Amino acid sequence: MTGSSAKLDPVTLTLVQNRLDHISLQMGWVMTRTARSPIFSQAHDFSC
């Protein structure tokens, strides 16, 4: 990768992007279901 541009396969790029999107959605669902604080469970504010 030094000195040359990396070629990205569009199919692989799309698969990885969709998988990462789904992982982040699952993380939000888990945080909402297991939250003890109403800030998480009702307001969906995960910024702390």
Secondary structure in CASP SS format (residue, H / E / C, confidence):
PFRMAT SS
TARGET T0000
AUTHOR 0000-0000-0000
METHOD secondary structure of the structure
MODEL  1
M C 1.00
T C 1.00
G C 1.00
S C 1.00
S C 1.00
A C 1.00
K C 1.00
L C 1.00
D C 1.00
P H 1.00
V H 1.00
T H 1.00
L H 1.00
T H 1.00
L H 1.00
V H 1.00
Q H 1.00
N H 1.00
R H 1.00
L H 1.00
D H 1.00
H H 1.00
I H 1.00
S H 1.00
L H 1.00
Q H 1.00
M H 1.00
G H 1.00
W H 1.00
V H 1.00
M H 1.00
T H 1.00
R H 1.00
T H 1.00
A C 1.00
R C 1.00
S C 1.00
P H 1.00
I H 1.00
F H 1.00
S H 1.00
Q C 1.00
A C 1.00
H C 1.00
D C 1.00
F C 1.00
S C 1.00
C C 1.00
END
